[in-house]
């Protein structure tokens, strides 16, 4: 179901924000980070860290953990009114507010480079929505081509 069909019904296209392979790669990187952290733990504890350094390391690990969690759990949905993505800070943009849309999809590399839609919202700046679900990707493609409910302005050459 694409964006122009969503106008006619109240259905929602929804799916994972990141492909399975991106989730697997993220899991492998987290596992490698944990392995190296365990290997270096003795050296790190004997280094005599300052309180500020320990707090910085703790905050860094929390940020990595939160980003990893949301890579695994994030979902993107599009309906006749808006695009939404769950994340640490959920994103939502009304289709009526979109002034420009660019769809980034690299064929044969979507397993590594997650497809995404970058939209400029009137008065709100830029938003990036990742998607892995075929229906959501189809809606993103239609929206970026101006086939959906939004008249997309072409990119200006003067900027």
C-alpha positions in Angstrom: 0.0 0.0 0.0 1.6 3.3 -1.0 1.1 6.9 0.1 -1.7 7.8 -2.3 -3.7 4.6 -1.4 -3.3 5.6 2.3 -5.3 8.7 1.6 -8.2 6.7 0.6 -8.2 4.4 3.7 -7.1 4.6 7.3 -4.6 1.7 6.9 -1.1 2.1 8.2 2.1 0.7 6.6 4.4 -0.2 9.5 7.5 -2.2 10.0 11.0 -2.5 11.5 13.1 0.6 11.0 16.3 -1.4 10.4 16.9 -4.5 8.3 17.8 -7.8 10.0 21.4 -7.7 8.7 21.9 -4.2 10.3 20.6 -5.6 13.6 23.0 -8.6 13.3 25.9 -6.3 12.5 25.1 -4.1 15.4 24.9 -7.2 17.7 28.3 -8.4 16.4 29.8 -5.0 17.1 28.3 -5.0 20.6 29.6 -8.5 21.2 33.1 -7.5 20.0 33.0 -4.4 22.2 32.0 -6.5 25.2 34.8 -9.1 24.4 37.5 -6.4 24.2 36.1 -4.7 27.3 36.4 -7.9 29.3 39.9 -8.5 27.9 41.0 -5.0 28.9 39.2 -4.9 32.3 42.2 -5.7 34.4 44.3 -3.0 32.8 41.5 -0.4 33.1 40.8 -1.1 36.7 44.5 -0.8 37.5 44.9 2.5 35.7 43.5 4.6 38.5 40.8 6.5 36.8 39.6 9.8 38.0 35.9 10.1 38.9 35.3 12.2 35.7 36.8 9.6 33.5 34.8 6.8 35.1 31.6 8.8 34.8 32.4 9.6 31.1 33.0 5.9 30.4 29.7 4.9 32.1 27.7 7.5 30.2 29.4 6.4 26.9 28.4 2.7 27.7 24.8 3.8 28.5 24.5 5.7 25.2 25.9 2.7 23.2 23.5 0.4 25.0 20.5 2.7 24.4 21.3 3.1 20.7 21.7 -0.6 20.3 18.4 -1.3 22.0 16.6 1.2 19.7 18.2 -0.3 16.6 16.7 -3.6 17.6 13.3 -2.2 18.6 12.6 0.8 16.4 9.6 0.8 14.1 8.5 3.1 11.4 5.0 3.7 10.3 3.3 5.9 7.7 -0.4 6.6 7.3 -2.6 9.1 5.5 -1.6 11.8 8.1 1.9 11.4 9.2 5.2 9.5 9.3 6.4 8.2 12.7 9.5 6.3 14.0 10.0 5.1 17.5 13.4 5.9 18.8 15.0 7.2 22.0 13.2 10.4 21.1 10.2 9.4 18.9 9.9 11.3 15.6 6.7 12.3 13.9 6.0 14.6 10.9 2.7 15.4 9.4 2.6 14.7 5.7 1.0 18.2 5.2 4.1 19.8 6.7 6.6 18.1 4.4 8.1 20.5 1.9 10.9 18.3 0.5 11.5 14.6 0.6 14.6 12.6 -0.4 14.6 8.8 -0.4 18.0 7.1 0.1 18.0 3.5 -1.1 21.2 1.7 -2.3 20.2 -1.4 -4.2 22.1 -4.6 -3.2 23.5 -2.7 -0.2 20.4 -2.3 1.9 21.7 -5.0 4.2 24.5 -2.6 5.2 23.1 0.9 4.5 19.6 1.1 6.0 17.1 2.7 3.5 15.9 6.1 4.8 13.7 9.0 3.9 14.9 12.5 4.7 12.2 15.1 4.9 12.2 18.8 5.4 9.2 19.8 7.5 7.8 23.3 7.3 9.2 25.3 10.3 10.7 22.2 12.0 13.9 21.3 10.1 15.1 17.9 8.8 14.0 14.5 9.9 15.4 11.1 8.9 13.2 8.0 9.0 14.7 4.6 8.5 12.7 1.7 7.1 13.2 -2.0 6.3 9.6 -3.1 5.6 8.8 -3.3 1.9 5.4 -1.5 2.2 6.9 1.4 4.1 9.7 1.6 1.6 7.2 1.7 -1.2 5.3 4.5 0.5 8.6 6.4 1.0 9.4 6.0 -2.7 6.0 7.3 -3.8 6.2 10.2 -1.3 9.7 11.2 -2.6 8.5 11.1 -6.2 5.5 13.3 -5.3 3.0 10.5 -6.0 1.6 10.6 -2.5 -0.5 13.2 -0.7 2.4 15.7 -0.5 3.6 18.0 -3.3 7.3 17.7 -2.9 9.4 20.7 -3.9 12.5 19.9 -6.0 15.9 20.6 -4.5 17.2 24.0 -5.3 20.4 24.2 -7.3 21.3 27.6 -5.8 22.1 26.2 -2.3 
